[in-house]
Amino acid sequence: ADVDCNKRAGQLTQAEVDRILTIIAHPRQFKVPQFFLNRQKDFKDGRYTQAVSNQLDQKLRDDFERLKKIRAHRGLRHYWGLKVRGQHTKTSGRRGKTIGVRGIK
């Protein structure tokens, strides 16, 4: 993007910021390889794209809803709020789930 890497974010000019935003929004036009894109082989259209901010959140939400709808294992784990990627859950990942043992009052 022809931007000095040693500059801080507040020191960038508006033209430099615009160039960076253009590259982030359209990386394929600047010869960025497909494997760098964050939306590889989209389920609906099969395209490789780069989703940014709200668009990325919406695509992830749609993916999780699709997994829940088809009752896939991953979708059910998301729905139940459990670990999705095969981690052990017997002793780890207990934060924020249960209240604990309540004493008799």
N, C-alpha and C positions, 0 to 999 in steps of 0.2 A: 504493500500500500504506500510505499515511499514515505513512511513515517519513522522518525527517529525513535528507536527502541528505548533510549535513555530518558525520554520525556515522561513526566508524570501526567495523569489524566487531566488535571486542571490546566496544564500548560499547552494542551493541544488547541490548534486553531479550528474554526468551524469547518473549513475545507478538509482538514485531516480527519475530523470526526465523521464527516459525510462519506469520505472514501472508505473508512473502516466499516461504517454501517452498510454501504453498498456491497462490500465483499462478504459481510456476514449474511446479508439477505439473499445474495445471488452468487454462491461460491463456485458453481459449475462454470460460470463465465470467466472465472479467473484461474481455471485449470486446477481446482482443488479435487483430489481423487474421491471416488465414490465412497470409499470406506471411512472418510472423515465426516461424512454427513450424518446427522443424528436421526434421520428418518429413512432407514434403508428398506427397500422393497415393501412399500406401504401395502397394507392388506387389501384396501379397496381398489387401487389403481395400479399397484406394482411398480410405482416410480420411486426413484431415489431423490429425496428433497431435503432441504434444511428448514426445519420449523423453528420459529423464534418466539419467545415470551408467551403470550396468551395462546397463540396458535399451537405451541408445543403442549401446553397444559390441556388444551381441548382435545388434542389427538391422543394423549395418554389416557384421559378420562374416557374417551370413546373406546379405546382398546380394552380398558378394564371392564367397561359395561358390556362389550361384546363377549369377553371371556365369561362374565357372570351369566349372560343370557344363554350361552350354549352349554352352561354348567360344566365348564372345563375345570380341572383340578386347580390351576392357578387362579382362576376367577373366584372359585369358592374360598380359597385361602385369603384372597384380598377381601372378600366379603366378610369373613370371620375375623379379620384383623390378625391373622397368624403370619408366620414367616413363610415366604413364597418360594425361595430358591434353595430349599433342601437343607437349611440349617437345623441343628438340633434345637428342640424346644423344651426338653425335660427340665433343664436347670438354668438355661440362659434366656434372655429376652423377656423377663418377667415384669419389667417396669411399666407402670401405667395400666395394668390389666385388672388385677384383683385388689380387693380392699385388704384382705388378710384375715387372720383369725380374730374374731371379736370375743372379748371377754364377757362373762355373764354379769349383768348389772341388775 
